[in-house]
Amino acid sequence: MSRSVTPLSARKVETVKATEKPQTFFDGGGLFLFVPAKKFSKEGKLLPVAKWWRLKYNFNGKSCLLSLGTYPDISLEEARERRQKARNLLANGINPSEERKQRSAAESLSKEIERNTFERVARQWLEVARTEWTDGHTRTIISRLERDILPPLGNLLISEITTKDVLASLRLVEARQAYESAHRIKTIIGQVFNFAIVSDIAGVENNPAAGLSKVLKQPNKKSMAAILDPEKLGRLLADIESYAGSFVVRCALKLAPMLFVRPGELRNAKWEDVDMERLAWQLPVEDTKLTLKEKARRKGQVHTVPLSRQAIEVLQALQPFTGSSQYLFPGRAASRVLSENTVNQALRTMGWDRDTVTGHGFRATARTMLHETLGFSPDAIEAQLGHRVPDRLGVAYNRTKHLDERYQMMQAWADYLDSLKAGVKMPAPGVLPVTRERKALV
């Protein structure tokens, strides 16, 4: 026979005080008020004690305890209402404690979803992804994010962005006929969503950017403008020789077609890496166009750029002007280099438009003419260009691969450029003789 319980009164609940021992006051139906024992501070001051509403019940034969809040936030009447809700759940075979946990988890998930805007997740992705990028690539991605992606998508919840939303943002890019940029921006958006999925970002279950390449306008494939006609190249070289601008820029213009490295590599060239006695520019891999991960893996390695007699003459003439700087081509500030547009702008000043020639286009010029006109092997050419082309054994980036042939090739190339500049016709295609022997590298 169950013990009869006298229900609590509002007055009793209000006036009960903490004592030296914990107290329990039952209201019936498993509901009770728990009052902990008195608590004192280190100074002996009596501390306030909360009065807890709790519900004791059985579920599947096990005794369970559920907290219903504290008084006076929860009054006696409200505590009884919560007791009744719990009893209703029990009547339907639901454990009130588990139901509360699930409801709390759902509320937390809802709040997390509401915090995750596309911009918030994109910034998280950027911080992780940029650790493997060069500074230049990072600036490019940030520019695309802030210019083309965040304005239409940044404030939207990432969990609510649809394929239609992504496509609408890409159509804005296409509207200015930047078709290649639209594809690149689509890739960035897709990478953000893939990051969200792998990171288990709340509410993100698919990538709405997937498959959109098929409905975007395809860009016209256009390589960097490059001169492949010998006569036209000769005229350009003659124009460079008589360039009326800065002497330092003229030296950069002379070396650009002669060495055919990437424009950024030439602009950032350092005097400490140039050995004119051994006829070599030992370009550190840290200064080449590689990912940060690849640069870390190959730290300490160099890409050898053999220096022809003509290249040495240009460097010797340049040294009195910039030899006191760290860089061959310093900018206005000693710690900086020429801007990335300097060489191209100089070409424009001489009347050579961007559809005819660019600084980067000298690489394509050299690649084509070295093989088709001078007869050098593609392997040596690709090795000199610094391209990652594995050999039959799968070895890539071998810094000494074809080095002897590359020394011969770079001198032959400089001689060929001189002949074009002078308007002298070349003999039948074949390897030109080397006019100066290089000293052995130590």
C-alpha positions as a Markdown table, in Angstrom:
| # | Residue | x | y | z |
|---|---|---|---|---|
| 1 | Met | 0.0 | 0.0 | 0.0 |
| 2 | Ser | 1.5 | 3.3 | -1.1 |
| 3 | Arg | 2.2 | 6.0 | 1.5 |
| 4 | Ser | -0.2 | 9.0 | 1.3 |
| 5 | Val | 1.6 | 12.3 | 0.5 |
| 6 | Thr | 0.3 | 15.7 | 1.5 |
| 7 | Pro | 0.7 | 18.1 | -1.4 |
| 8 | Leu | 2.9 | 21.1 | -1.0 |
| 9 | Ser | 1.6 | 24.6 | -0.6 |
| 10 | Ala | 2.9 | 27.7 | -2.4 |
| 11 | Arg | 3.5 | 29.1 | 1.1 |
| 12 | Lys | 5.5 | 26.1 | 2.2 |
| 13 | Val | 7.7 | 26.2 | -0.9 |
| 14 | Glu | 8.4 | 29.9 | -0.4 |
| 15 | Thr | 9.3 | 29.8 | 3.3 |
| 16 | Val | 11.3 | 26.6 | 3.5 |
| 17 | Lys | 14.9 | 27.4 | 4.5 |
| 18 | Ala | 18.2 | 25.5 | 4.1 |
| 19 | Thr | 19.5 | 23.8 | 7.2 |
| 20 | Glu | 22.6 | 21.9 | 8.1 |
| 21 | Lys | 21.3 | 18.9 | 6.3 |
| 22 | Pro | 19.7 | 18.4 | 2.8 |
| 23 | Gln | 15.9 | 18.4 | 2.8 |
| 24 | Thr | 13.3 | 16.8 | 0.5 |
| 25 | Phe | 9.7 | 17.8 | 0.4 |
| 26 | Phe | 7.3 | 15.6 | -1.7 |
| 27 | Asp | 4.3 | 16.9 | -3.6 |
| 28 | Gly | 3.0 | 13.5 | -4.9 |
| 29 | Gly | 3.3 | 11.7 | -8.2 |
| 30 | Gly | 7.1 | 11.6 | -7.9 |
| 31 | Leu | 7.5 | 15.4 | -7.7 |
| 32 | Phe | 9.6 | 16.8 | -4.9 |
| 33 | Leu | 11.5 | 19.9 | -3.8 |
| 34 | Phe | 15.1 | 19.4 | -2.9 |
| 35 | Val | 16.8 | 21.9 | -0.7 |
| 36 | Pro | 20.6 | 21.4 | -0.3 |
| 37 | Ala | 22.3 | 22.0 | 3.0 |
| 38 | Lys | 23.6 | 25.4 | 4.0 |
| 39 | Lys | 26.8 | 26.6 | 2.3 |
| 40 | Phe | 29.3 | 29.1 | 3.6 |
| 41 | Ser | 32.0 | 31.2 | 1.9 |
| 42 | Lys | 35.6 | 31.0 | 3.1 |
| 43 | Glu | 34.9 | 34.1 | 5.2 |
| 44 | Gly | 32.0 | 32.3 | 6.9 |
| 45 | Lys | 29.3 | 34.2 | 5.0 |
| 46 | Leu | 26.1 | 32.2 | 4.3 |
| 47 | Leu | 25.7 | 31.6 | 0.6 |
| 48 | Pro | 22.3 | 31.5 | -1.2 |
| 49 | Val | 21.0 | 27.9 | -1.8 |
| 50 | Ala | 18.9 | 27.0 | -4.8 |
| 51 | Lys | 15.7 | 25.0 | -4.3 |
| 52 | Trp | 15.5 | 22.3 | -7.0 |
| 53 | Trp | 12.3 | 20.7 | -8.5 |
| 54 | Arg | 12.9 | 17.1 | -9.3 |
| 55 | Leu | 10.8 | 14.2 | -10.6 |
| 56 | Lys | 11.4 | 10.6 | -9.6 |
| 57 | Tyr | 9.9 | 7.9 | -11.9 |
| 58 | Asn | 10.4 | 4.4 | -13.2 |
| 59 | Phe | 11.1 | 3.5 | -16.9 |
| 60 | Asn | 11.5 | -0.1 | -18.0 |
| 61 | Gly | 12.0 | -1.2 | -14.4 |
| 62 | Lys | 14.7 | 1.4 | -13.7 |
| 63 | Ser | 14.5 | 4.3 | -11.3 |
| 64 | Cys | 15.2 | 7.6 | -13.0 |
| 65 | Leu | 15.5 | 11.2 | -11.9 |
| 66 | Leu | 14.6 | 14.3 | -13.9 |
| 67 | Ser | 15.4 | 17.9 | -13.0 |
| 68 | Leu | 12.4 | 20.3 | -13.6 |
| 69 | Gly | 14.2 | 23.6 | -12.8 |
| 70 | Thr | 14.7 | 25.8 | -9.7 |
| 71 | Tyr | 12.4 | 27.8 | -7.5 |
| 72 | Pro | 11.4 | 30.7 | -7.8 |
| 73 | Asp | 12.1 | 30.6 | -11.6 |
| 74 | Ile | 9.7 | 27.6 | -11.7 |
| 75 | Ser | 6.7 | 28.0 | -9.4 |
| 76 | Leu | 4.9 | 25.1 | -7.7 |
| 77 | Glu | 2.1 | 25.3 | -10.4 |
| 78 | Glu | 4.6 | 25.2 | -13.2 |
| 79 | Ala | 6.5 | 22.3 | -11.6 |
| 80 | Arg | 3.2 | 20.3 | -11.5 |
| 81 | Glu | 2.6 | 21.1 | -15.2 |
| 82 | Arg | 6.0 | 19.7 | -16.1 |
| 83 | Arg | 5.3 | 16.7 | -14.0 |
| 84 | Gln | 2.1 | 16.1 | -15.9 |
| 85 | Lys | 3.9 | 16.4 | -19.3 |
| 86 | Ala | 6.5 | 13.9 | -18.2 |
| 87 | Arg | 3.7 | 11.5 | -17.1 |
| 88 | Asn | 2.1 | 11.9 | -20.5 |
| 89 | Leu | 5.3 | 10.9 | -22.2 |
| 90 | Leu | 5.7 | 7.9 | -19.9 |
| 91 | Ala | 2.1 | 6.8 | -20.7 |
| 92 | Asn | 3.2 | 6.8 | -24.4 |
| 93 | Gly | 6.4 | 4.7 | -23.6 |
| 94 | Ile | 8.7 | 7.7 | -23.9 |
| 95 | Asn | 11.5 | 8.3 | -21.4 |
| 96 | Pro | 11.3 | 12.0 | -20.4 |
| 97 | Ser | 15.0 | 12.2 | -19.9 |
| 98 | Glu | 15.8 | 10.9 | -23.4 |
| 99 | Glu | 13.2 | 13.1 | -24.9 |
| 100 | Arg | 14.8 | 16.2 | -23.2 |
| 101 | Lys | 18.2 | 15.2 | -24.5 |
| 102 | Gln | 16.9 | 14.9 | -28.0 |
| 103 | Arg | 15.0 | 18.2 | -27.8 |
| 104 | Ser | 18.1 | 19.9 | -26.4 |
| 105 | Ala | 20.3 | 18.4 | -29.2 |
| 106 | Ala | 17.8 | 19.6 | -31.8 |
| 107 | Glu | 17.7 | 23.1 | -30.4 |
| 108 | Ser | 21.6 | 23.2 | -30.3 |
| 109 | Leu | 21.7 | 22.0 | -33.9 |
| 110 | Ser | 19.1 | 24.6 | -34.9 |
| 111 | Lys | 21.2 | 27.3 | -33.3 |
| 112 | Glu | 24.4 | 26.0 | -35.0 |
| 113 | Ile | 22.7 | 26.0 | -38.4 |
| 114 | Glu | 21.6 | 29.6 | -37.9 |
| 115 | Arg | 25.2 | 30.6 | -37.1 |
| 116 | Asn | 26.7 | 29.0 | -40.2 |
| 117 | Thr | 26.4 | 31.5 | -43.0 |
| 118 | Phe | 28.3 | 30.8 | -46.2 |
| 119 | Glu | 30.8 | 33.5 | -45.3 |
| 120 | Arg | 31.5 | 32.0 | -41.9 |
| 121 | Val | 32.2 | 28.6 | -43.3 |
| 122 | Ala | 34.2 | 30.0 | -46.3 |
| 123 | Arg | 36.5 | 31.9 | -43.9 |
| 124 | Gln | 37.1 | 28.6 | -42.0 |
| 125 | Trp | 37.9 | 26.8 | -45.3 |
| 126 | Leu | 40.2 | 29.6 | -46.3 |
| 127 | Glu | 42.3 | 29.4 | -43.1 |
| 128 | Val | 42.9 | 25.7 | -43.7 |
| 129 | Ala | 43.4 | 25.8 | -47.4 |
| 130 | Arg | 45.8 | 28.7 | -47.5 |
| 131 | Thr | 48.4 | 26.8 | -45.6 |
| 132 | Glu | 49.3 | 25.0 | -48.9 |
| 133 | Trp | 49.1 | 28.0 | -51.2 |
| 134 | Thr | 51.5 | 30.7 | -52.2 |
| 135 | Asp | 50.8 | 34.2 | -51.1 |
| 136 | Gly | 49.9 | 35.2 | -54.7 |
| 137 | His | 47.3 | 32.4 | -55.0 |
| 138 | Thr | 45.9 | 33.3 | -51.6 |
| 139 | Arg | 45.4 | 36.9 | -52.7 |
| 140 | Thr | 43.6 | 35.7 | -55.8 |
| 141 | Ile | 41.2 | 33.4 | -54.0 |
| 142 | Ile | 40.4 | 36.1 | -51.4 |
| 143 | Ser | 39.8 | 38.6 | -54.2 |
| 144 | Arg | 37.4 | 36.2 | -55.9 |
| 145 | Leu | 35.6 | 35.5 | -52.7 |
| 146 | Glu | 35.1 | 39.1 | -51.7 |
| 147 | Arg | 34.3 | 40.4 | -55.3 |
| 148 | Asp | 32.1 | 37.6 | -56.7 |
| 149 | Ile | 31.1 | 35.1 | -54.1 |
| 150 | Leu | 30.3 | 36.7 | -50.8 |
| 151 | Pro | 28.1 | 39.5 | -52.1 |
| 152 | Pro | 25.4 | 37.1 | -53.4 |
| 153 | Leu | 26.0 | 34.2 | -51.0 |
| 154 | Gly | 27.9 | 35.4 | -47.9 |
| 155 | Asn | 24.9 | 36.2 | -45.7 |
| 156 | Leu | 22.8 | 33.1 | -46.7 |
| 157 | Leu | 22.8 | 30.1 | -44.4 |
| 158 | Ile | 25.1 | 27.5 | -46.0 |
| 159 | Ser | 22.5 | 24.8 | -45.2 |
| 160 | Glu | 19.9 | 26.6 | -47.2 |
| 161 | Ile | 21.9 | 27.5 | -50.4 |
| 162 | Thr | 20.6 | 25.6 | -53.4 |
| 163 | Thr | 22.0 | 24.8 | -56.8 |
| 164 | Lys | 19.7 | 27.6 | -58.1 |
| 165 | Asp | 21.4 | 30.1 | -55.7 |
| 166 | Val | 24.9 | 29.1 | -56.8 |
| 167 | Leu | 24.0 | 29.2 | -60.5 |
| 168 | Ala | 22.5 | 32.7 | -60.1 |
| 169 | Ser | 25.7 | 34.0 | -58.6 |
| 170 | Leu | 27.7 | 32.5 | -61.4 |
| 171 | Arg | 25.4 | 34.1 | -64.0 |
| 172 | Leu | 26.4 | 37.4 | -62.6 |
| 173 | Val | 30.0 | 36.7 | -63.4 |
| 174 | Glu | 29.1 | 35.5 | -66.9 |
| 175 | Ala | 27.2 | 38.7 | -67.4 |
| 176 | Arg | 30.5 | 40.6 | -67.7 |
| 177 | Gln | 31.7 | 37.9 | -70.1 |
| 178 | Ala | 34.2 | 36.5 | -67.5 |
| 179 | Tyr | 33.5 | 33.0 | -68.5 |
| 180 | Glu | 36.8 | 31.5 | -67.3 |
| 181 | Ser | 36.4 | 33.3 | -64.0 |
| 182 | Ala | 32.9 | 31.8 | -63.6 |
| 183 | His | 34.3 | 28.3 | -63.8 |
| 184 | Arg | 37.1 | 29.1 | -61.3 |
| 185 | Ile | 34.6 | 30.7 | -58.9 |
| 186 | Lys | 32.3 | 27.6 | -59.2 |
| 187 | Thr | 35.3 | 25.5 | -58.2 |
| 188 | Ile | 35.9 | 27.7 | -55.1 |
| 189 | Ile | 32.2 | 27.5 | -54.0 |
| 190 | Gly | 32.4 | 23.7 | -54.5 |
| 191 | Gln | 35.5 | 23.5 | -52.3 |
| 192 | Val | 33.8 | 25.4 | -49.5 |
| 193 | Phe | 30.9 | 23.0 | -49.6 |
| 194 | Asn | 33.1 | 20.0 | -49.7 |
| 195 | Phe | 34.9 | 21.4 | -46.7 |
| 196 | Ala | 31.6 | 21.8 | -44.9 |
| 197 | Ile | 30.6 | 18.3 | -45.7 |
| 198 | Val | 33.9 | 16.7 | -44.5 |
| 199 | Ser | 33.9 | 19.0 | -41.4 |
| 200 | Asp | 30.3 | 17.9 | -40.6 |
| 201 | Ile | 29.0 | 21.4 | -40.7 |
| 202 | Ala | 25.4 | 21.3 | -39.4 |
| 203 | Gly | 22.8 | 21.1 | -42.1 |
| 204 | Val | 25.1 | 20.6 | -45.1 |
| 205 | Glu | 24.5 | 17.3 | -46.8 |
| 206 | Asn | 25.4 | 17.9 | -50.5 |
| 207 | Asn | 27.4 | 20.2 | -52.8 |
| 208 | Pro | 25.0 | 22.4 | -54.8 |
| 209 | Ala | 27.9 | 23.5 | -57.0 |
| 210 | Ala | 28.5 | 20.0 | -58.3 |
| 211 | Gly | 27.8 | 19.5 | -62.0 |
| 212 | Leu | 27.3 | 23.2 | -62.8 |
| 213 | Ser | 30.3 | 23.2 | -65.2 |
| 214 | Lys | 28.0 | 21.7 | -67.8 |
| 215 | Val | 25.5 | 24.6 | -67.8 |
| 216 | Leu | 28.2 | 27.4 | -67.7 |
| 217 | Lys | 29.4 | 29.0 | -70.9 |
| 218 | Gln | 32.7 | 27.6 | -71.9 |
| 219 | Pro | 35.6 | 30.1 | -72.1 |
| 220 | Asn | 37.6 | 30.5 | -75.3 |
| 221 | Lys | 40.8 | 28.7 | -74.7 |
| 222 | Lys | 43.5 | 31.3 | -75.1 |
| 223 | Ser | 47.1 | 30.8 | -74.4 |
| 224 | Met | 49.5 | 33.5 | -73.2 |
| 225 | Ala | 50.3 | 35.6 | -76.3 |
| 226 | Ala | 53.6 | 34.5 | -77.7 |
| 227 | Ile | 55.6 | 35.3 | -80.9 |
| 228 | Leu | 56.4 | 32.2 | -82.9 |
| 229 | Asp | 57.5 | 34.0 | -86.1 |
| 230 | Pro | 61.3 | 34.4 | -86.2 |
| 231 | Glu | 61.2 | 37.7 | -88.2 |
| 232 | Lys | 58.7 | 39.2 | -85.8 |
| 233 | Leu | 60.7 | 38.0 | -82.8 |
| 234 | Gly | 63.8 | 39.6 | -84.3 |
| 235 | Arg | 62.0 | 43.0 | -84.6 |
| 236 | Leu | 60.9 | 42.7 | -81.0 |
| 237 | Leu | 64.4 | 42.0 | -79.8 |
| 238 | Ala | 65.7 | 45.0 | -81.8 |
| 239 | Asp | 63.0 | 47.2 | -80.2 |
| 240 | Ile | 64.1 | 46.0 | -76.7 |
| 241 | Glu | 67.7 | 46.8 | -77.6 |
| 242 | Ser | 66.7 | 50.4 | -78.3 |
| 243 | Tyr | 64.1 | 50.7 | -75.5 |
| 244 | Ala | 64.3 | 54.3 | -74.2 |
| 245 | Gly | 62.9 | 53.7 | -70.7 |
| 246 | Ser | 64.7 | 52.7 | -67.5 |
| 247 | Phe | 68.0 | 50.9 | -67.9 |
| 248 | Val | 67.0 | 48.4 | -65.3 |
| 249 | Val | 63.8 | 47.6 | -67.1 |
| 250 | Arg | 65.7 | 47.3 | -70.4 |
| 251 | Cys | 67.9 | 44.6 | -68.7 |
| 252 | Ala | 64.8 | 42.8 | -67.5 |
| 253 | Leu | 63.4 | 43.0 | -71.1 |
| 254 | Lys | 66.6 | 41.5 | -72.5 |
| 255 | Leu | 66.7 | 38.6 | -70.0 |
| 256 | Ala | 63.0 | 37.7 | -70.2 |
| 257 | Pro | 63.2 | 36.0 | -73.7 |
| 258 | Met | 66.8 | 34.9 | -73.1 |
| 259 | Leu | 66.1 | 33.0 | -69.9 |
| 260 | Phe | 62.3 | 32.3 | -70.4 |
| 261 | Val | 61.7 | 31.8 | -66.7 |
| 262 | Arg | 58.3 | 32.8 | -65.2 |
| 263 | Pro | 57.9 | 36.6 | -65.0 |
| 264 | Gly | 57.6 | 36.4 | -61.2 |
| 265 | Glu | 60.8 | 34.4 | -60.9 |
| 266 | Leu | 62.7 | 36.9 | -62.9 |
| 267 | Arg | 61.4 | 39.9 | -61.0 |
| 268 | Asn | 62.3 | 38.3 | -57.7 |
| 269 | Ala | 65.7 | 37.1 | -58.7 |
| 270 | Lys | 68.4 | 37.7 | -56.1 |
| 271 | Trp | 72.0 | 38.5 | -56.6 |
| 272 | Glu | 73.1 | 36.0 | -54.0 |
| 273 | Asp | 71.7 | 33.2 | -56.3 |
| 274 | Val | 73.6 | 34.3 | -59.4 |
| 275 | Asp | 77.1 | 32.9 | -59.9 |
| 276 | Met | 78.6 | 34.5 | -62.9 |
| 277 | Glu | 81.8 | 32.6 | -62.6 |
| 278 | Arg | 80.0 | 29.3 | -62.9 |
| 279 | Leu | 77.5 | 30.6 | -65.4 |
| 280 | Ala | 74.5 | 29.7 | -63.4 |
| 281 | Trp | 71.5 | 31.2 | -61.6 |
| 282 | Gln | 70.6 | 28.7 | -58.9 |
| 283 | Leu | 67.0 | 29.6 | -58.4 |
| 284 | Pro | 65.7 | 28.3 | -55.0 |
| 285 | Val | 62.6 | 26.2 | -55.2 |
| 286 | Glu | 61.1 | 28.5 | -52.6 |
| 287 | Asp | 61.0 | 31.2 | -55.3 |
| 288 | Thr | 59.4 | 29.1 | -58.0 |
| 289 | Lys | 55.8 | 28.5 | -58.7 |
| 290 | Leu | 55.1 | 25.5 | -56.4 |
| 291 | Thr | 52.6 | 24.9 | -53.7 |
| 292 | Leu | 53.8 | 25.5 | -50.1 |
| 293 | Lys | 53.5 | 21.8 | -49.5 |
| 294 | Glu | 55.8 | 21.0 | -52.5 |
| 295 | Lys | 58.2 | 23.8 | -51.5 |
| 296 | Ala | 58.5 | 22.4 | -48.0 |
| 297 | Arg | 59.2 | 18.9 | -49.4 |
| 298 | Arg | 61.9 | 20.2 | -51.7 |
| 299 | Lys | 63.3 | 22.8 | -49.3 |
| 300 | Gly | 67.0 | 23.4 | -50.1 |
| 301 | Gln | 66.8 | 22.4 | -53.7 |
| 302 | Val | 67.4 | 24.7 | -56.6 |
| 303 | His | 66.4 | 25.0 | -60.3 |
| 304 | Thr | 69.5 | 25.7 | -62.4 |
| 305 | Val | 69.2 | 28.3 | -65.0 |
| 306 | Pro | 72.4 | 28.2 | -67.2 |
| 307 | Leu | 73.7 | 31.7 | -68.1 |
| 308 | Ser | 74.8 | 32.3 | -71.6 |
| 309 | Arg | 77.6 | 34.7 | -72.5 |
| 310 | Gln | 74.9 | 37.3 | -73.5 |
| 311 | Ala | 73.1 | 36.8 | -70.2 |
| 312 | Ile | 76.4 | 37.4 | -68.3 |
| 313 | Glu | 77.0 | 40.6 | -70.2 |
| 314 | Val | 73.5 | 41.9 | -69.3 |
| 315 | Leu | 74.1 | 41.0 | -65.6 |
| 316 | Gln | 77.5 | 42.6 | -65.5 |
| 317 | Ala | 76.0 | 45.8 | -67.0 |
| 318 | Leu | 73.1 | 45.7 | -64.5 |
| 319 | Gln | 75.2 | 45.1 | -61.4 |
| 320 | Pro | 76.5 | 48.6 | -60.9 |
| 321 | Phe | 72.9 | 49.8 | -60.9 |
| 322 | Thr | 71.3 | 47.3 | -58.5 |
| 323 | Gly | 74.2 | 45.3 | -57.0 |
| 324 | Ser | 73.7 | 47.1 | -53.6 |
| 325 | Ser | 70.2 | 45.7 | -53.4 |
| 326 | Gln | 69.1 | 42.2 | -52.6 |
| 327 | Tyr | 67.3 | 41.9 | -55.9 |
| 328 | Leu | 68.4 | 42.2 | -59.5 |
| 329 | Phe | 65.3 | 44.3 | -60.2 |
| 330 | Pro | 64.4 | 46.2 | -57.1 |
| 331 | Gly | 61.3 | 48.5 | -57.0 |
| 332 | Arg | 61.2 | 51.9 | -55.5 |
| 333 | Ala | 61.5 | 50.5 | -52.0 |
| 334 | Ala | 64.7 | 48.6 | -51.6 |
| 335 | Ser | 62.9 | 45.7 | -50.0 |
| 336 | Arg | 60.5 | 45.2 | -52.9 |
| 337 | Val | 60.8 | 44.3 | -56.6 |
| 338 | Leu | 59.5 | 45.7 | -59.8 |
| 339 | Ser | 55.7 | 45.4 | -60.2 |
| 340 | Glu | 54.3 | 42.4 | -62.0 |
| 341 | Asn | 53.1 | 44.7 | -64.9 |
| 342 | Thr | 56.5 | 46.5 | -65.5 |
| 343 | Val | 57.7 | 44.2 | -68.3 |
| 344 | Asn | 54.3 | 44.0 | -70.0 |
| 345 | Gln | 53.8 | 47.7 | -69.8 |
| 346 | Ala | 57.2 | 48.3 | -71.3 |
| 347 | Leu | 56.2 | 46.1 | -74.2 |
| 348 | Arg | 53.1 | 48.1 | -74.7 |
| 349 | Thr | 55.1 | 51.3 | -74.6 |
| 350 | Met | 57.2 | 50.0 | -77.5 |
| 351 | Gly | 54.0 | 49.3 | -79.5 |
| 352 | Trp | 53.6 | 45.6 | -78.8 |
| 353 | Asp | 50.0 | 44.8 | -77.9 |
| 354 | Arg | 48.9 | 42.2 | -75.4 |
| 355 | Asp | 47.5 | 40.0 | -78.2 |
| 356 | Thr | 50.9 | 39.7 | -79.7 |
| 357 | Val | 53.3 | 39.2 | -76.8 |
| 358 | Thr | 53.4 | 39.0 | -73.0 |
| 359 | Gly | 56.2 | 38.4 | -70.5 |
| 360 | His | 54.9 | 34.9 | -69.8 |
| 361 | Gly | 54.7 | 34.3 | -73.6 |
| 362 | Phe | 58.5 | 34.1 | -73.9 |
| 363 | Arg | 58.2 | 30.6 | -72.4 |
| 364 | Ala | 56.0 | 29.4 | -75.2 |
| 365 | Thr | 58.3 | 31.1 | -77.8 |
| 366 | Ala | 61.3 | 29.3 | -76.4 |
| 367 | Arg | 59.6 | 25.9 | -76.0 |
| 368 | Thr | 58.5 | 26.0 | -79.6 |
| 369 | Met | 61.6 | 27.3 | -81.3 |
| 370 | Leu | 64.1 | 25.4 | -79.3 |
| 371 | His | 62.5 | 22.2 | -80.4 |
| 372 | Glu | 61.3 | 22.9 | -83.9 |
| 373 | Thr | 64.1 | 25.3 | -85.1 |
| 374 | Leu | 67.1 | 24.4 | -83.0 |
| 375 | Gly | 66.3 | 20.7 | -82.5 |
| 376 | Phe | 66.7 | 20.3 | -78.8 |
| 377 | Ser | 65.0 | 17.5 | -77.0 |
| 378 | Pro | 61.6 | 18.1 | -75.4 |
| 379 | Asp | 62.9 | 16.6 | -72.2 |
| 380 | Ala | 65.7 | 19.1 | -71.9 |
| 381 | Ile | 63.3 | 22.0 | -72.8 |
| 382 | Glu | 60.7 | 20.9 | -70.2 |
| 383 | Ala | 63.4 | 20.5 | -67.6 |
| 384 | Gln | 64.6 | 24.0 | -68.2 |
| 385 | Leu | 61.1 | 25.3 | -68.1 |
| 386 | Gly | 60.8 | 23.8 | -64.6 |
| 387 | His | 57.8 | 21.7 | -65.5 |
| 388 | Arg | 57.0 | 18.6 | -63.5 |
| 389 | Val | 57.4 | 15.9 | -66.1 |
| 390 | Pro | 58.2 | 12.4 | -64.7 |
| 391 | Asp | 60.7 | 10.3 | -66.6 |
| 392 | Arg | 60.3 | 6.6 | -67.3 |
| 393 | Leu | 61.1 | 5.8 | -63.7 |
| 394 | Gly | 58.6 | 8.2 | -62.4 |
| 395 | Val | 61.2 | 10.7 | -61.1 |
| 396 | Ala | 60.1 | 14.3 | -61.3 |
| 397 | Tyr | 61.8 | 17.6 | -60.6 |
| 398 | Asn | 65.3 | 16.2 | -61.0 |
| 399 | Arg | 67.3 | 19.3 | -60.7 |
| 400 | Thr | 70.3 | 17.9 | -62.6 |
| 401 | Lys | 68.4 | 16.2 | -65.4 |
| 402 | His | 69.7 | 17.0 | -68.9 |
| 403 | Leu | 72.0 | 19.7 | -67.3 |
| 404 | Asp | 74.8 | 19.4 | -69.9 |
| 405 | Glu | 72.3 | 19.7 | -72.7 |
| 406 | Arg | 70.6 | 22.6 | -71.1 |
| 407 | Tyr | 73.9 | 24.5 | -70.8 |
| 408 | Gln | 74.4 | 23.9 | -74.5 |
| 409 | Met | 70.8 | 24.8 | -75.3 |
| 410 | Met | 70.8 | 28.1 | -73.4 |
| 411 | Gln | 73.9 | 29.3 | -75.2 |
| 412 | Ala | 72.5 | 28.2 | -78.5 |
| 413 | Trp | 69.3 | 30.0 | -77.7 |
| 414 | Ala | 71.0 | 33.3 | -76.9 |
| 415 | Asp | 73.1 | 33.0 | -80.1 |
| 416 | Tyr | 69.9 | 32.4 | -82.1 |
| 417 | Leu | 68.2 | 35.4 | -80.6 |
| 418 | Asp | 71.2 | 37.5 | -81.5 |
| 419 | Ser | 71.0 | 36.3 | -85.0 |
| 420 | Leu | 67.3 | 37.2 | -85.3 |
| 421 | Lys | 68.0 | 40.6 | -83.8 |
| 422 | Ala | 70.7 | 41.3 | -86.4 |
| 423 | Gly | 68.5 | 40.0 | -89.2 |
| 424 | Val | 70.8 | 37.1 | -90.0 |
| 425 | Lys | 69.2 | 34.0 | -91.4 |
| 426 | Met | 69.9 | 30.8 | -89.6 |
| 427 | Pro | 71.4 | 27.7 | -91.2 |
| 428 | Ala | 69.3 | 24.5 | -91.5 |
| 429 | Pro | 67.7 | 23.4 | -88.3 |
| 430 | Gly | 70.1 | 21.8 | -85.9 |
| 431 | Val | 71.9 | 22.4 | -82.7 |
| 432 | Leu | 74.1 | 25.5 | -82.8 |
| 433 | Pro | 77.7 | 25.2 | -81.6 |
| 434 | Val | 78.4 | 26.3 | -78.0 |
| 435 | Thr | 80.5 | 29.4 | -78.0 |
| 436 | Arg | 81.7 | 29.2 | -74.4 |
| 437 | Glu | 82.4 | 26.3 | -72.2 |
| 438 | Arg | 80.9 | 26.4 | -68.8 |
| 439 | Lys | 82.9 | 25.8 | -65.6 |
| 440 | Ala | 82.0 | 22.7 | -63.7 |
| 441 | Leu | 79.6 | 23.1 | -60.9 |
| 442 | Val | 81.0 | 22.2 | -57.5 |
